[in-house]
Each structure stands twice: as structure tokens, then as C-alpha cells.
Amino acid sequence: MMMMMTESLTTEMQNCVNATTECHKICLETMTYCMSQGGKYMSANLISAMRDCSEFCMICTNMLISGSLFAGKTCALCAEICDRCALACENISTDKKMTACASACRKCAESCRGVKVGV
């Protein structure tokens, strides 16, 4: 299905926009938390995963809202990035903040996989 900017978002697309927006926010908050914790929370792998996830979630949101022909491919890559971030969060710690970030990333990945649009 090819979506044009004049079409409205499907339920799956809107769910994905909601999930990517929330995931973006939680990843940024968790990065701030990690900076306050220091030590293992500042691992390059973790910070990179959260940064990539946060940034790509916003790209995905923008592609969906604007009706980009590449929204489907963007969602697929976003799901992969979110899965990587969830693993990175889980590997660092099981504390509440890291678990919440991993959960948001997994929910986002699932929503992104539900979107079927584009080329």
C-alpha cells in the first residue's frame, strides 16, 4: 500500500507514532539517568544504543506523519534499533529505570513491525 500525505494514518500507524514518541522520550530520560549514575551506565555501547534509538524513533514518527513512501522501511529499521537498545539496557542493569527503557523499546519495536506501508 502506498500512502500519500493526504491520507490519514491507519490505527497501526497511529499506534506506531505513539510508541515511537514515547520511546524517544524514555530513551532521552534514561540517558540523563545514566549520566547521573556513572560507571557501567556510561558504557559507549549503551549510550550509543539509546541515542540511536531516540533519534531513529523521531525519524520514524516524522516519516509516518508526513506520509513518506519510505515509512515502512523506516519502521522496520526502527524496530531493529529498538530491539538493540532494549538488549543494551537489559545487559547493563535490572533496575527500574533501565527495565522501563527496555520495555518501551520492545513495545516500540512491536508497533513498528505492525506498520505495512511504502515501497
C-alpha positions in Angstrom: 0.0 0.0 0.0 1.4 3.4 -1.0 0.4 6.2 1.3 0.1 9.8 0.2 0.3 12.8 2.5 -3.4 13.4 2.1 -4.4 10.0 3.6 -5.0 9.6 7.3 -3.0 7.4 9.5 -4.2 3.8 10.0 -4.6 2.5 13.5 -1.3 0.7 13.2 0.5 3.8 12.1 -1.0 5.9 14.9 0.0 3.2 17.4 3.5 3.4 16.0 3.6 7.2 16.2 2.5 7.0 19.8 5.1 4.3 20.6 8.0 6.0 18.8 7.2 9.3 20.5 7.1 7.6 23.9 10.3 5.6 23.2 12.1 8.7 22.1 11.2 10.4 25.4 12.1 7.5 27.6 15.5 6.9 25.9 16.4 10.6 26.4 15.3 10.4 30.1 17.2 7.2 30.6 20.4 8.7 29.1 20.1 11.5 31.6 19.7 9.0 34.4 22.7 7.0 33.1 24.8 10.1 33.2 23.8 10.7 36.8 24.7 7.1 37.7 28.1 7.0 36.0 30.3 3.8 35.9 28.8 1.0 33.8 25.8 3.1 33.0 28.1 5.3 30.8 29.2 2.4 28.5 29.7 3.5 25.0 27.5 0.7 23.7 24.6 1.6 26.0 24.7 5.4 25.3 25.1 4.8 21.6 22.1 2.4 21.5 19.9 4.8 23.4 21.0 7.8 21.3 20.4 5.8 18.0 17.0 4.6 19.3 15.9 8.0 20.4 16.9 9.7 17.1 15.5 7.0 14.9 12.2 6.9 16.7 11.8 10.6 15.8 12.7 9.9 12.2 10.2 7.1 12.1 7.5 9.4 13.6 8.2 12.1 11.0 8.1 9.6 8.1 4.8 8.3 9.2 3.2 11.6 9.8 4.4 13.1 6.6 3.3 10.1 4.6 6.7 9.2 3.3 7.0 6.3 0.8 9.8 5.0 2.9 7.8 4.9 6.2 7.5 1.1 6.1 11.3 0.6 5.6 12.0 3.2 8.3 9.7 1.4 10.7 11.4 -1.9 10.0 14.8 -0.4 10.8 13.4 1.4 13.8 12.2 -2.0 15.2 15.7 -3.4 14.8 17.3 -0.4 16.5 14.7 -0.5 19.4 15.5 -4.3 19.9 19.2 -3.5 20.1 18.6 -0.7 22.6 16.3 -3.0 24.8 19.1 -5.6 24.9 21.7 -3.0 25.8 19.5 -1.7 28.7 18.9 -5.2 30.0 22.5 -6.1 29.8 23.6 -3.1 32.0 21.1 -3.4 34.9 17.8 -4.7 36.1 17.0 -1.5 38.0 13.6 0.1 37.4 14.7 2.9 35.0 16.6 0.5 32.7 13.8 -2.0 32.7 11.3 0.7 31.8 13.5 1.8 28.9 13.9 -1.8 27.7 10.1 -2.2 27.9 9.4 0.9 25.9 11.9 -0.1 23.3 10.3 -3.6 22.9 6.8 -2.1 22.7 8.0 0.4 20.1 9.7 -2.4 18.1 6.4 -4.4 18.1 4.4 -1.4 17.0 6.9 -0.7 14.2 6.7 -4.2 12.9 2.9 -3.8 12.6 3.2 -1.0 10.1 3.0 -2.1 6.5 3.3 0.9 4.1 5.7 2.3 1.4 7.8 0.9 -1.3 
